[in-house]
Amino acid sequence: MLMRSVLYPYPNQSYAEIAHGDHTHYVPKDRNDNVPVSNFPTQEPGPDERITPDGDIISKK
C-alpha cells in the first residue's frame, strides 16, 4: 500500500507523472510493463482523453 502511495500520490488520477530529466512523462496506472516510460506522452491528456496502456492518447468516448 505504501509503494502504491509513492508511485500514485493522486489516487483520483488515472495516470502518474514521472519526471524524466527536463520533462515529464504521463503514464497510466494500467501501463503495459513491456513499453518503456519514454514511449509515454510528455503532454497531459485533456479532460475528454485518456492514455492507453501502450502510451497513446485517445478520446474517452
N, C-alpha and C positions, 0 to 999 in steps of 0.2 A: 504494500500500500504506500509506503514511504517513497519507493522508487517511482511509482506512478505519479505521485505529487510533484516529484522533482522533474520528471520528463514532461508532464502535462499540468502545469500550475494553474491553468484556466480550464476547469472541467467542463464548462459550457461551450467551449470552442471545439470544433471537430478536427482541429489541427494544432500542431505545436510550431513555435517559431524557433528555428535553430540558427544561431549566429555562426557565420562562416566567413572569417576574415572581415572584409569591409561591407558585407551584405548578409542578408538573412534568407534562409530557405523556409518555406511553409510546407510542412509535412503532415499528412493526415494521420490520425491515430490508428487507422487500419492499414497503414503503409505495407506495401509488399517489401519484405526484407531483402529481396533479391535486387531491388532497384536502389542505386546509390543516392545518397542525400543530394548530391549535386544535380540530379535529374529532376528535382522538385522545383516548383516556381519560386522566384525571388520577389514575386508580387503577390500580395494578399488577395484571396478571392473576394469578389464582390458579394453583396448581400443575397443575390439570387444564384450564386455559383458555389461549387464545391470542388475539392481536389480529390481525384481518384487515387486508389492505392498505388498506381503506377506513375503519378505525377502530372496528370493532365488536369486542367481547369475546365469544368463543364457546367452547364446550366443545371440547377436543381430540379427543373421541370421535366 
